[in-house]
């Protein structure tokens, strides 16, 4: 599998405190990678570096062979917070806003048709005219995901997007994400502190510990039993 993301010797510090050190990782096109670790281990910092939102102190990140130096449309972030939508716009208009920013010019009927497509993809066909304050947390995250997908990114960055949801809604959104991944083949880097979530979603699991890569685990079986959970828990232990 050809790598779409190449990370070499990556390091980042804040106020002279090392957050990440000597990170080396390749992520293949179409892969779903979960990054897991304790709070403060550098998971979100790594995601922000991949997205070009912050600059590395050492090393480099390449996307399709090109050095990542700033945010781009090729790499879109979905956050955990529910307030990432435009509160004054409906679900449909939130998605259409992204489509209007696309490089290719589209007619209004084309934009509406594409918005319908993404509404269906995240199972919100009947909620296009709702405003964010009328939505549950799960529906807000579905809308944020649809808006991100409307930009046709090559890489989807997800920073604990389901972390604030109840168990049932979280599982439903996990299923939706896997369906979307199957349809779009977008490369996904998904940060989580939930070991079972990582085991359920990922092709590979990157275990971060004290700002370094402790392990990179293949996850072909997606087995979430206690043995696998214990294996990763042991890797995370001090």
Beta strands, then each sheet from edge to edge (+ up, - down):
strand 1: 3-14
strand 2: 17-28
strand 3: 32-36
strand 4: 58-63
strand 5: 66-67
strand 6: 75-78
strand 7: 155-159
strand 8: 187-192
strand 9: 204-209
strand 10: 212-218
sheet 1: 2+ 1- 4+ 5-
sheet 2: 6+ 7+ 8+ 3+ 9+ 10-
end
